[in-house]
Amino acid sequence: MKKKQIAILGSTGSIGTQALQVIEEHSDLYEVYCLTANNRIELLAEQAHRFKPAAVVVANEQHYEELQRLMDDLPDVKVYAGKQALDEIVQADPIDMVLTAMVGYAGLSPTIHAIRARKAIALANKETLVVAGELILQLAQQYHTPILPVDSEHSAIFQSLVGEDDNPIEKILLTASGGPFRLMSLDELQTVTKADALRHPTWDMGAKITIDSATMMNKGFEVIEAKWLFGVRPNQIQVLVHPQSIVHSAVQFQDGAVKAQLGVPDMRLPIQYAFSFPQRLSLSGERLNLFAHPLEFFEPDLKKFRCLALAFEALQQGGNMPCIVNAANEVVNRGFLEDRCSFLQMSDIIAETMQRCTFSKNPDYEVYIQTDSEARHIATELMK
């Protein structure tokens, strides 16, 4: 049987490295066609030596020569650099599926090119649907391209919907760990540091997503994604703080029945399910022991975690407002990591950017590009 050829955008990040573990465990079914990274070229070269892809791409062109040097002993592996190379490599004929595990707005363009090339999308890049959900769904429909969610929460919703055909969704129950500051007061949040924010109680993720989890903007983005992935209204999405991260999310149907997907916090499961759907394959690792875990659920505090409220507000306004929120969030997230703004200032700057940035009710791709640039400029100025 022909192995499924997979391109991994962002192979050196948390999702990318775990995807490679899945591929290694099922090397009879999957093969790496392409690996990409932005800056971590030593790990990228190490992965290339292990998996022997057809090509590697480093988005940051400054690392091209060094990456070539690290790949000298692999003459059969082509080395490319730059954002255009990312857009081009995802269109390669042998590729069956593109795992979009890049972080941030940078994942939008290669995802669009992959959809137009009719490659199945395993979507782990939140920002693609946050920034341009309507456009992405239009393209996916036009090019008959499946989009399979990799986020643990959206994968759980997707799994809960399998077999339900056209049964209407009454409500999506989107779970959130609550991050490291769930039990802190608003006053205590005034003085938290990046070191505090980077200590996530449940998941091991990259710095950007971990900070987004601490502010709950990560959950806000997932709310926006859920609207596009599952065709629901904002008032049909309820966020539940679930510290144990055992119930990954659930769906409530019109008869009151609730279906959920449960499991230990292990991102390999949703990654593998996206690769193998509709089949379920064996997966090594810990199994869920319900005797060992209480299951608790709480309402999120939208005053304490204002970013979640701002995401709901952006979704209600529609148009390019989620794009504005995403751009401002990327700026303040980086600013917080570089000690240029405080934890609570992040949401203040995002809210002010939402007020100042040019609003467009019916944006196209060019408007998204302009909006992203304008919002980043505004947020950067506000942070000074």
Protein Blocks (a to p, Z undefined) as FASTA:
>chain_A
ZZdddddehilbmklmmmmmmmmmmmmlbccfbdcdfklmmlmmmmmmmnopabdcdfbl
mlmmmmmmmmmmmmkbccdedjklmmmmmmpmklmbdcdfbgcjklmmmmmmmmmnopac
ddfbfklmmmmmmmmmmmmmmnopacddfbfklmmmmmmmgonlmaccfbdcdddehiam
lmpcfklmmmpcfklmmmcfkbccdfklmmmmmnommmmmmmmmmmmmnopafklpccdd
dfkomagbdcddfkopacdddddddfklmmmmmmmocbdcddedddddfklpccdddddd
fklmmmlmmmmmmmmngmmllmmmmmmmmmmmmmmmnopacfklmmmmmmmmmmmpccdf
bdcfklmmmmmmmmmmmmmmmmZZ
